[in-house]
Amino acid sequence: MFYFTTQFSSLVKQGNFDFFKLIVLFAMLTFLFSCNQPTHNKLPRIAIAGIAIESSTFSPAVTYEEAFFGKIADEVFSYYPFLDEDSAVRKRAVWFPTFRGHAMPGGIVAREAYESMTEKILIMLKEALPLDGLLLDIHGAMSVVGLDDPEGDLIVRIREVIGKDVVISTTMDLHGSVSERLAENTDLITCYRLAPHDDVIETKKRAVVNLLDRLESGKGKPAYKVHIVVPILLPGEKTSTRIEPAKSLYSQIDPLTKKPGIIDAAIWMSYPWADEPRNHGVVMATGDDKEAVASVAEKLASDFWNARNDFVFVAPTTTLDECLEKAINSEVKPFIISDMGDNPTAGGAGDVTWTITKILENPTFYKQGGKRIIYASLPDEKFTEEALALGEGASIKAFAGARVDNRYAPPILLDGTIKKIMEGDSRAKVEVVVEVGNVDVIVTQGRKAYHYEEDFTRLGLNPRETDILVIKIGYLASELYEMRADWIMALTPGGVDQDLERLEYKRVQRPIFPLDKNMADPDLSARFIISSDDVK
């Protein structure tokens, strides 16, 4: 560009009005100048990254990198159907997907696993520079060995690579935790508004569209962010949006975000099975109107706090013995029992044998023509190896479960017949159905959640026609919820015990409800968060 400018000036100064040369040089200068100027027609450059898991520190399990099923580069798009190659949203930007891993909830993450995944993200982000935006897709309840607030650590390290000017839009689970450090370093933030989380894709799309709108309009980062700590810590089974008060609490969010000057607002219930200082309720709001942002956040925080005594379990709860008695005497099927304390989709190890031991000790389930049960499930690699060697139809007598979490019961001896062996599931790897009396016990090589009808029918089981269905789960996933004829939740032990007062908290910030039921009302006034790039 300097060469053409010099030549053009020289011709003018010399009085050499070779109009052809002047026109050519002028055209070249105009072209080169336009290439170096920002333009609204230029597509924004947006990266995607994330590590997602919720980790129970009350479980002895440890989660390693292979559990995250990490996706790299274009594989990452598979998480986002609204970013299909021909979709309108995809065409609004130039995309740079890096690394995204998503593990089923479990135990604390090994430090080397966290560092390995983080390093993958940072390397790929550096290669993608310069960037205009980043979609950070996290859960928000990851615990890492020797590291407080991993998501806060992750976003700070990302900022060090991509710089302070890149707009970060963060999408989360409502059971995540938003530390002040995470709030400072993200610009846009949102989370699910439904539990069970039937709005996962909708939420991620909202985070993307909010980011695109801000970049395309030239508005960039919101002028204001409010972060309000609400000292409440509740299990997810008490905060389902199927019932009040969570139903109304969350349903008001969307109308509030339609107010002028508001971009988004969110309520985080946090995660009660990690003993960490950041774990408590949070409300955030973002936007360009200071008064409106503060008003929306304060309303949500106040409504959340005022409803604290109204949160109840989404279904009846009682002891396992009473659950089994009710199920045995019931005339409808399937009668579903949630084995909550070892729920793998909340962070339990999944191999606690306490419940199945109680079931197999009950003589009712050995009577000819008596009630039948499906039990899902126990992970045990050694058991599945032995079953594979024996084959379908063979008798098996081997121990299963309690390899990781044996605090409540030892491995259980399953003495029965192998009804089905299935290989190929990405998480379970090998699934074995063992018939012991009237009980069909599912044993898997790897941890797997049983949330869908197909999870059972592919194993030759009919969950709709069985008398009793016992599943390691809390509130029922949508298909199970629609299938149930009756349902009760058992207060069983495990790494995600629903009775929080039985857990030995040492590090959560006190006072906090319901651990401190008579605590004074907290200060829920708007607290404006200074973005990381404004910190001196």
C-alpha positions in Angstrom: 0.0 0.0 0.0 2.9 2.4 0.8 4.3 1.7 -2.7 1.1 2.7 -4.5 0.6 5.8 -2.3 4.2 7.0 -3.1 3.7 6.5 -6.8 0.4 8.3 -6.8 1.9 11.3 -5.0 4.9 11.4 -7.2 2.8 11.6 -10.4 0.7 14.4 -9.0 3.7 16.4 -7.8 5.5 16.0 -11.1 2.4 17.2 -12.9 2.5 14.0 -14.9 -1.2 13.6 -15.5 -1.2 10.2 -17.3 -4.8 9.7 -16.5 -4.7 6.0 -17.2 -1.9 5.5 -14.6 -3.7 7.8 -12.2 -6.9 5.8 -12.5 -5.2 2.4 -12.0 -3.2 3.7 -9.0 -6.3 5.3 -7.5 -8.3 2.1 -7.9 -5.5 0.0 -6.3 -5.3 2.4 -3.4 -9.1 2.3 -2.9 -9.1 -1.5 -2.9 -6.2 -1.8 -0.5 -7.6 0.8 1.9 -11.0 -1.0 2.0 -9.3 -4.3 2.8 -7.7 -2.8 5.9 -11.0 -1.3 7.3 -13.5 -3.0 9.5 -16.8 -3.6 7.7 -20.2 -4.7 8.9 -20.4 -7.2 6.1 -17.4 -9.1 7.4 -18.5 -12.3 9.2 -17.4 -12.5 12.8 -14.8 -15.1 13.8 -16.2 -17.3 16.6 -14.6 -20.2 18.4 -16.3 -22.9 20.5 -14.8 -24.6 23.5 -16.0 -26.3 26.7 -15.5 -29.0 29.4 -18.7 -30.2 31.1 -19.4 -32.4 34.1 -20.9 -32.2 37.6 -18.6 -33.9 40.1 -19.5 -35.1 43.6 -16.8 -34.6 46.2 -18.8 -36.9 48.5 -18.2 -39.8 46.2 -14.9 -41.8 46.2 -14.9 -42.0 42.4 -12.4 -40.2 40.2 -13.2 -39.1 36.6 -10.5 -39.4 33.9 -10.3 -37.8 30.4 -11.7 -40.8 28.5 -15.0 -40.3 30.3 -15.5 -36.9 28.5 -15.6 -38.4 25.0 -13.8 -35.3 23.7 -14.6 -34.0 20.3 -12.1 -31.9 18.2 -12.6 -29.4 15.5 -15.6 -30.0 13.2 -16.7 -33.0 15.4 -17.8 -30.3 17.9 -20.7 -29.2 15.7 -22.4 -32.5 16.5 -23.4 -31.0 19.9 -25.3 -28.2 18.1 -28.0 -29.2 15.6 -28.7 -25.5 14.9 -25.2 -25.2 13.6 -25.7 -27.7 10.8 -23.6 -26.8 7.7 -26.6 -25.3 5.8 -28.3 -23.6 8.8 -28.9 -19.9 8.9 -27.1 -19.6 12.2 -24.0 -21.3 10.9 -23.8 -18.9 8.0 -23.7 -15.9 10.3 -20.1 -16.4 11.3 -16.8 -18.1 10.5 -16.6 -20.9 13.1 -13.5 -22.3 14.9 -14.6 -25.3 17.0 -11.7 -26.4 19.3 -12.2 -29.0 21.9 -15.4 -29.9 23.8 -15.8 -32.8 26.2 -18.9 -33.8 28.1 -18.8 -36.5 30.8 -21.7 -38.1 32.6 -21.7 -36.8 36.2 -19.3 -38.6 38.4 -16.5 -38.1 40.9 -13.9 -35.4 41.1 -11.9 -34.9 37.9 -8.2 -36.0 37.9 -6.0 -33.0 37.7 -4.0 -34.4 34.7 -7.3 -34.9 32.8 -8.3 -31.3 33.4 -4.9 -30.0 32.4 -4.8 -32.1 29.2 -8.3 -31.0 28.0 -7.6 -27.4 28.9 -4.3 -27.4 27.0 -6.1 -28.8 23.9 -8.5 -25.8 24.1 -5.8 -23.2 24.6 -3.6 -24.5 21.7 -6.5 -24.6 19.3 -7.7 -21.1 20.4 -4.2 -19.7 19.8 -4.2 -21.2 16.3 -7.6 -19.6 15.6 -6.6 -16.0 16.5 -7.8 -13.4 15.9 -11.3 -14.0 17.2 -14.3 -11.8 17.7 -16.3 -14.2 19.9 -16.2 -17.4 21.9 -19.0 -19.8 22.9 -18.0 -21.3 26.2 -20.1 -24.4 26.8 -19.8 -25.7 30.3 -21.8 -27.3 33.0 -20.6 -25.3 35.9 -20.2 -28.0 38.6 -16.9 -29.5 37.7 -14.6 -30.3 40.6 -10.9 -30.9 40.0 -8.3 -32.4 42.3 -6.4 -29.6 44.1 -8.2 -26.8 42.2 -11.1 -24.6 43.5 -13.4 -23.2 40.9 -12.2 -25.0 37.7 -14.6 -23.1 35.4 -13.2 -19.9 36.8 -9.7 -21.1 36.2 -10.5 -22.2 32.7 -12.0 -18.9 31.6 -9.1 -16.9 33.0 -6.6 -19.1 31.1 -8.7 -18.7 28.0 -8.7 -14.9 28.4 -4.9 -14.9 28.6 -4.8 -16.5 25.1 -7.7 -14.7 23.2 -7.4 -11.3 24.9 -9.7 -9.0 26.7 -11.7 -7.7 23.6 -13.2 -11.0 22.5 -16.8 -11.4 23.5 -17.4 -14.6 25.5 -20.9 -16.1 25.7 -21.2 -18.8 28.3 -23.9 -21.5 28.4 -24.5 -23.5 31.5 -26.6 -26.0 33.4 -28.8 -24.4 36.0 -27.2 -26.8 38.5 -23.8 -25.1 37.9 -22.1 -22.5 40.0 -21.2 -19.0 38.9 -18.2 -17.7 40.9 -17.3 -14.1 40.8 -14.2 -14.9 38.7 -16.4 -16.7 36.1 -18.9 -13.7 36.1 -16.0 -11.2 35.6 -14.5 -13.0 32.6 -17.6 -13.8 30.7 -19.6 -11.2 28.9 -22.9 -12.9 28.1 -24.2 -15.8 30.2 -27.3 -18.0 30.3 -28.4 -21.3 31.7 -31.2 -23.9 31.4 -34.7 -22.8 32.5 -36.2 -26.3 32.8 -35.5 -29.3 35.1 -35.5 -31.9 33.7 -33.4 -30.1 31.1 -35.6 -30.4 28.1 -34.3 -27.0 26.9 -30.6 -27.9 26.5 -30.4 -27.2 22.7 -32.7 -24.1 23.1 -30.3 -22.7 25.7 -27.2 -23.3 23.7 -28.8 -21.7 20.7 -29.8 -18.7 22.8 -26.2 -18.2 23.9 -25.0 -18.3 20.3 -27.7 -16.0 19.0 -27.1 -13.5 21.8 -23.4 -13.5 20.8 -24.1 -13.1 17.1 -26.5 -10.3 17.7 -24.0 -8.3 19.8 -21.2 -8.8 17.3 -23.3 -8.0 14.2 -24.8 -4.9 15.7 -21.4 -3.6 16.8 -22.6 -3.3 20.4 -20.2 -6.0 21.6 -20.1 -6.5 25.4 -23.1 -5.5 27.5 -22.7 -2.3 29.4 -23.9 -3.9 32.7 -23.7 -7.3 34.5 -25.3 -8.0 37.9 -24.3 -11.0 40.0 -26.3 -11.7 43.2 -25.4 -14.5 45.6 -28.5 -16.2 47.0 -27.4 -18.4 50.0 -29.5 -21.4 49.1 -28.3 -24.9 48.4 -30.9 -27.5 47.3 -30.9 -30.9 45.6 -32.2 -30.9 42.1 -35.0 -33.2 43.1 -36.5 -30.3 45.1 -36.1 -27.7 42.3 -37.9 -29.4 39.4 -39.7 -26.9 37.2 -42.5 -29.4 36.8 -43.8 -28.2 40.2 -44.0 -25.0 42.2 -42.2 -22.9 43.2 -39.5 -23.5 40.6 -42.1 -23.7 37.8 -43.2 -20.1 38.4 -39.7 -18.9 39.3 -38.2 -19.9 36.1 -41.2 -19.2 33.8 -40.9 -15.5 34.6 -37.4 -15.3 33.2 -38.2 -15.2 29.5 -40.7 -12.3 29.8 -38.2 -10.3 31.9 -35.6 -10.7 29.2 -37.9 -9.1 26.7 -37.7 -5.8 28.6 -35.8 -2.9 26.9 -32.2 -2.9 27.8 -32.1 -6.5 28.9 -30.1 -9.2 27.1 -30.5 -12.2 29.3 -31.1 -13.3 32.9 -30.7 -16.6 34.7 -31.0 -18.4 38.0 -28.5 -21.0 39.1 -29.5 -23.5 41.8 -25.9 -24.6 42.1 -24.7 -28.1 43.0 -25.1 -29.4 46.5 -22.8 -32.5 46.3 -19.5 -30.6 46.1 -18.2 -29.1 49.3 -16.8 -25.9 47.8 -17.1 -22.2 48.6 -18.6 -21.2 45.3 -21.6 -23.6 45.7 -24.7 -21.5 46.4 -27.6 -20.0 44.4 -26.8 -17.2 42.0 -28.8 -14.8 39.9 -27.3 -12.9 37.0 -28.7 -10.4 34.5 -27.0 -8.6 31.6 -27.9 -5.6 29.4 -27.4 -2.0 28.4 -29.9 -0.3 30.8 -28.4 -0.1 34.3 -31.7 0.3 36.1 -33.4 -2.4 34.2 -30.6 -4.9 34.7 -30.5 -4.3 38.4 -34.3 -4.4 38.7 -34.6 -7.8 36.9 -31.8 -9.4 38.9 -33.1 -8.2 42.2 -36.6 -9.4 41.5 -35.4 -12.9 40.6 -33.1 -13.1 43.6 -35.9 -11.9 46.0 -38.4 -14.3 44.5 -35.9 -17.1 44.9 -35.1 -16.3 48.5 -38.8 -15.8 49.5 -39.7 -19.2 48.1 -37.0 -21.1 49.9 -39.3 -22.8 52.3 -41.7 -23.9 49.5 -39.3 -26.2 47.7 -40.2 -29.8 48.1 -39.3 -33.1 46.5 -40.9 -33.5 43.1 -42.4 -36.9 44.1 -43.2 -38.6 47.4 -40.1 -39.8 49.3 -39.5 -42.4 51.9 -37.3 -45.3 53.0 -36.5 -48.1 50.5 -38.4 -50.6 52.6 -41.5 -48.5 52.4 -41.0 -47.9 48.7 -40.8 -51.7 48.0 -43.9 -52.3 50.2 -45.9 -49.8 48.3 -44.7 -51.2 44.9 -45.5 -54.8 45.9 -49.0 -53.8 47.0 -49.7 -51.6 44.0 -52.1 -52.7 41.2 -50.6 -50.5 38.5 -47.5 -50.9 36.4 -44.9 -49.9 36.0 -44.4 -48.7 39.6 -41.1 -46.7 39.4 -38.8 -46.4 42.3 -35.9 -43.8 42.1 -32.8 -45.1 43.8 -31.6 -41.5 44.4 -28.5 -41.8 46.6 -26.3 -43.4 43.9 -27.8 -41.6 40.9 -25.0 -41.6 38.2 -26.5 -38.6 36.5 -26.1 -36.5 39.6 -22.6 -37.6 40.4 -22.9 -41.0 42.1 -20.4 -43.7 41.5 -23.3 -45.9 40.2 -22.0 -49.1 41.7 -23.4 -48.9 45.2 -25.1 -52.2 46.0 -27.1 -51.2 49.0 -30.5 -51.1 47.2 -30.1 -54.3 45.1 -29.0 -56.1 48.2 -32.2 -55.2 49.9 -34.2 -56.2 46.9 -32.6 -59.6 46.6 -33.0 -60.3 50.3 -36.8 -59.9 50.0 -38.5 -63.3 49.6 -41.4 -61.8 47.7 -39.2 -61.6 44.6 -38.7 -65.3 44.4 -42.3 -66.4 44.5 -43.5 -68.1 41.3 -45.8 -65.8 39.4 -45.0 -63.0 41.8 -44.1 -59.4 41.1 -41.3 -58.8 38.6 -38.6 -56.1 38.9 -36.1 -54.6 36.5 -33.1 -53.1 38.3 -30.9 -50.6 36.4 -28.0 -50.8 37.0 -24.6 -51.8 38.3 -21.3 -51.2 36.5 -18.8 -54.0 36.9 -16.2 -54.9 34.3 -15.1 -58.2 35.8 -18.7 -59.4 35.9 -19.4 -58.6 32.3 -16.1 -60.3 31.2 -17.3 -63.5 32.9 -20.7 -63.2 31.4 -19.2 -62.8 27.9 -17.2 -65.9 28.4 -20.3 -67.9 29.5 -22.7 -66.6 27.0 -26.5 -66.1 26.9 -28.6 -68.8 28.6 -25.8 -69.8 30.9 -25.9 -69.8 34.7 -23.7 -67.3 36.4 -22.6 -66.9 40.0 -20.3 -63.9 40.4 -19.9 -60.7 42.4 -20.9 -57.3 41.0 -20.8 -53.7 42.1 -19.1 -51.9 45.0 -15.8 -51.8 43.3 -15.6 -48.0 43.7 -18.1 -47.1 46.4 -18.3 -49.9 49.0 -19.1 -47.7 52.0 -22.7 -48.9 52.3 -22.6 -52.5 51.1 -20.0 -55.0 49.7 -20.1 -56.5 46.2 -23.3 -58.5 45.7 -23.3 -62.2 44.6 -25.6 -62.5 41.6 -26.6 -66.1 41.2 -28.9 -66.5 38.2 -29.3 -66.9 34.5 -27.8 -64.7 31.7 -30.9 -63.6 29.7 -29.2 -61.1 27.4 -25.8 -59.8 26.4 -25.5 -56.7 24.3 -22.3 -55.0 23.1 -21.7 -51.7 21.4 -23.2 -49.0 23.6 -20.8 -46.1 23.7 -21.0 -45.8 27.5 -22.0 -49.2 28.8 -19.8 -51.0 26.2 -21.2 -54.4 27.4 -24.7 -54.8 29.0 -25.7 -58.0 30.7 -29.2 -58.9 31.9 -29.1 -61.5 34.8 -32.3 -63.0 36.0 -32.2 -63.7 39.8 -35.6 -65.0 40.9 -38.1 -62.5 39.6 -35.5 -59.7 39.3 -33.8 -58.7 36.0 -30.5 -57.0 37.0 -28.7 -55.0 34.4 -24.9 -55.1 34.8 -22.7 -53.0 32.6 -19.0 -52.8 31.8 -19.0 -48.9 31.9 -21.3 -46.5 33.8 -24.6 -45.8 32.0 -27.8 -44.0 32.8 -31.1 -45.7 31.9 -33.4 -42.8 30.9 -35.1 -44.0 27.8 -37.5 -46.8 26.9 -35.1 -48.0 24.2 -32.4 -48.5 26.8 -34.6 -51.4 28.1 -36.3 -52.7 25.0 -33.0 -53.2 23.2 -32.1 -55.6 26.0 -35.3 -57.6 25.5 -37.0 -55.9 28.5 -40.4 -54.3 28.6 -40.4 -51.5 31.1 -44.0 -50.7 30.5 -45.2 -54.2 31.4 -42.9 -54.9 34.3 -44.5 -54.5 37.8 -41.6 -52.6 39.4 -38.9 -50.6 37.7 -36.0 -49.5 40.0 -33.6 -47.0 38.5 -30.6 -45.1 39.8 -32.1 -41.7 39.1 -33.6 -38.7 40.9 -36.5 -36.9 39.1 -37.5 -38.9 36.1 -36.3 -38.1 32.6 -39.2 -37.2 30.4 -39.8 -40.6 28.8 -39.8 -42.4 32.1 -42.1 -39.7 33.6 -44.6 -40.2 30.8 -44.4 -44.0 31.2 -44.9 -44.1 35.0 -48.1 -45.5 36.4 -46.9 -44.6 39.9 -43.6 -43.2 41.2 -41.8 -42.8 44.5 -38.3 -41.7 45.4 -36.2 -43.7 47.8 -33.9 -41.9 50.2 -31.0 -44.3 49.7 -27.4 -43.7 50.6 -24.6 -42.8 48.2 -22.4 -40.0 46.9 -25.5 -37.8 46.0 -27.5 -38.4 49.2 -30.6 -36.2 49.0 -30.7 -35.6 52.7 -28.1 -32.8 52.6 -28.0 -32.6 56.4 -26.4 -36.0 56.5 -23.5 -34.7 54.5 -20.4 -33.4 56.3 -20.0 -29.9 54.7 -16.8 -28.1 55.7 -16.1 -25.6 53.0 -19.5 -24.1 51.8 -20.1 -20.6 52.8 -22.2 -20.4 55.9 -24.9 -19.4 56.8 -26.8 -21.1 54.0 -30.3 -22.4 53.7 -31.4 -25.1 54.6 -28.3 -26.0 56.6 -28.9 -22.9 58.7 -32.7 -22.6 58.7 -33.0 -19.6 61.0 -30.4 -17.4 59.2 -31.1 -13.7 58.7 -32.3 -12.4 55.4 -29.3 -11.8 53.1 -28.5 -8.6 51.2 -30.0 -9.3 47.7 -29.3 -5.8 46.2 -27.8 -5.6 42.8 -24.0 -6.0 42.7 -22.5 -4.8 39.4 -19.7 -6.9 38.1 -16.7 -5.3 36.6 -15.5 -7.1 33.5 -12.0 -8.6 33.6 -10.8 -6.1 31.0 -11.8 -3.2 33.2 -10.0 -4.4 36.3 -7.0 -2.2 36.9 
